[in-house]
Amino acid sequence: MKRRGLFKARLTRVSLIMALGTLLSASALADSRDQAKRLHDRIAGVPPDEATLTAMAAEIDSNREIDAALMATDAPEFYSVTLKNFAAPWTNRDRSVFVPLNDYIATVIGMVRDERDFREILYGDIIYVGTGTTNGYRLNDNDHYEELEATGADLSNRTTFRMQTQSSVTGLPPQATAGVMTTRAAAKAFFIDGTNRAMFRFTMLNHLCNDMEQVLDITRSPDRIRQDVFRSPGGDSRVFLNNCIGCHSGMDPMAQAFAYYDYEYDVDADPEGDSGAIHYNDAGTSDPATGTRVESKYFNNANNFAYGFATPDDAWSNYWRAGQNSLLGWDTLLTGSGSGAKTMGQELAHSDAFAQCQVKKVFTNVCLRPPQDAADRAQINAMVGSLKTGGYNLKQTFAESAVYCMGD
């Protein structure tokens, strides 16, 4: 009787251990599936189908969380929703997400999808267009992209949504293309009217995460500040010396890169410029008002200070390579000067600030919050390093951010 009771007790313990093991295995499986679902939600904004969920969970069980996250980037919603909303605020002065798909947004989406060097976003001869649409790409409207969005085109499909050279689509000379800066959407938002400083300011804000107030440096030389800037606003030169000079001494020499660009439209018949198009003064052409290739807008209000800088061409210089803004981390392999928007875009895109900005934007987008503490900042630094060594593949940054925030 005692042996039989001892046998029953041992059998009960073995059964309990087996049952507990089964429960633990089931719990681990549930955890990996739950993690997979959270990863997919973070990246694509929608739950995965059963097959994708199972495959992602298997990758997580094998300690390949990044691979699981990259599987989520195959979802069409990652492109049509996540990336569309990610890039939309960069394309308008209000920084609104509520804008239709356009060539600027489409090019960002395509470059992330195809894992291209994301630095080319500011200097590549690149544009993404769809196929099989009623409305093809046109310089004077956005109908092509609005049709892609309205018909629910699959932007993850490399056959129906593909890269082309911007020069072949828009007619700009290859040397005048500068990634998204020379798309129609960017021109309509930032080359329209004004003095073309808006293109530089919003490029800095959107792609180096610094507005003009953050890079203000009154120690730089004012020799390239244009004529339209008063030297004694309100009769007080101290305002210029302690404020205006801080932005314009660095911005004006850089914005000179856009001297041959404009956005042309009929202000009377089309006051919003919806039917306008980007315009570029190629070699051999000239502006009727200036007699040179420089657009007349560079001489707006020239009488404000006639002794100021009169723009002769599109040669630019980066005065911020010295002084406090050297901390933006300019590429020592570049010269810090050149001609035209393409080389200036390369100067911006090859800075440390550009890499840090992209990572912070992705982190905030995926984690639904900005970096907050030491752990977050360490993760940002690690992802910046990964971006640089990984060929500036921003899709990888989305995956790394999603894994880091998977448990939030």
Buried (B, 14 or more C-beta within 10 A) or exposed (E): EEEEEEEEEEEEEEEEEEEEEEEEEEEEEEEBBBBBBBBBBBBBBBBBEEEBBEBBBBBBBEEBBBBBBBBBBBBBBBBBBBBBBBBBBBBBEEEEEEBBBBBBBBBBBBBBBBBBBBBBBBBBBBBBBBEEBEBEBBBBBBBBBBBBBEEEBBBBBEEBBEBBBBBEBBEBEEBBBBBBBBBBBBBBBBBBEEBBBBBBBBBBBBBBBBBBEEBBBBEBEBEBBBBBBBBEBEEEEEBBBEBBBBBBBBBBBBBBBBBBBBBBBEEEEEEEBEEBBBBBBEEEEEBEEBEBBBBBBBBBEBEBBEEBBEBEEBBBBBBBBBBEBEEBBBBEEBEBBBBBBBBBBBBBBBBBBBBBBBBBBBBBBBBEEEBEEEEBEEBBEEBBEBBEEBEBBBBBBBBBBBBBBBEE
